[in-house]
Each structure stands twice: as C-alpha cells, then as structure tokens.
Amino acid sequence: MFSGLVAALYAVLTAVEAVGLWYEKDWATILVLVLVSISIPPEIYELVHGVTVLKLAVFITNVAILGYLLHHWPKHGKGA
C-alpha cells in the first residue's frame, strides 16, 4: 500500500513537472533537479549491495543528467 502511494505521488509530481516545463516555469526546472537528485542516493545504496551492469548504467546516466542540468541550469528559462 505504501509503495503504491509513493508511486502515485511521484506520478503526480512528474505530471506537474511536465506542465511546468511546457509553460517554461522556473520552478519546474528546480523540480526536475530535485527529482533527479533524490534518485541518486537509493541507486548508491543498490550499488553498495551488488553491482550489476544495469544498475551501474542507470547510476551513471542519472549522474550525467544531473551534471548536465546543473551546468545549464542558469541558462534555462525565460531569461536565457
């Protein structure tokens, strides 16, 4: 039951994020950074308990996406 509620909350946040990005809202960019950032600690936990190629690929991809977003963050939005 709890995991279903968490999944539903994440789905709602992702939908809100998509609408915000569609309308080029600054808060949506921050929400993307937060949602990508919160996925990294659980991935590190999973890697500590057993490294697989898929887990490592997902981790590297998410870190690369976070790095890209952080590097280009001030350039996004209406002021860019």
N, C-alpha and C positions, 0 to 999 in steps of 0.2 A: 504494500500500500504506500509506504513512504517513498519508495523509488518511483512509483507512478506519479506521485505529487511533484517530486523533484523534476521528473521528465516533463510534466505539464508546465511547470514554472519556467523551465528552460525554453520550452517551445514558445511560450508567451513572450519571454524576453527576446528571443530571436525574431519573432514577428514584429515586435515593437522596434527592434534594431533595424530591421529591413525597411519599415515605413520611414523611420528617421533618416536612414541613408538615402532613401528615394527622394525625400524632401530636402536633402543636404543640410541636416541639422548638425550643429557642432556636438551636441550631447550624444548623438548616435555614434560618432567616431570614438568618443570616450567609452561608450558602452561596448563597442567592438573590442577595444583594448582590454577592458576588464574581463569580458567573456573569454578572450583568448588567453589572458593571463591566468585565470583561475583553473584552466585545464592543465597547466604545466605541472603543478605540484603532484596531482594524482598520477600523472604519467611518470614522474620521477620515482614515486613510490612503487609503481608497477615495474619499472626497470630495475629497482633495487632487489625486488623479489624474483626476478627472472627476465633475462634479456632475450628477446626474440627479434627477428628481423623486422617484423611488422610493428612491434612496439617502438623500436628504435627509429624506424622510418616516420612514424606518426609524431614522435617527440621532436625529431629534427625538423620536420615540416612545420610543426606549430611554433618552434623557437624561431625558425626563419621567417614565418609570417609575422610573429610578434616583433622581431627586429625590423622588418620592412615597415610595419605600421608605425613603430616608434620613430624610425628615421624620417618618415614622410609625414608624421602627424601635424607639425605646424603648417605644412604646405596644403593640407586638405581643407575643404570648407569654402565658404564664400569669399574669404579674404585672399585666397590664393590666386 
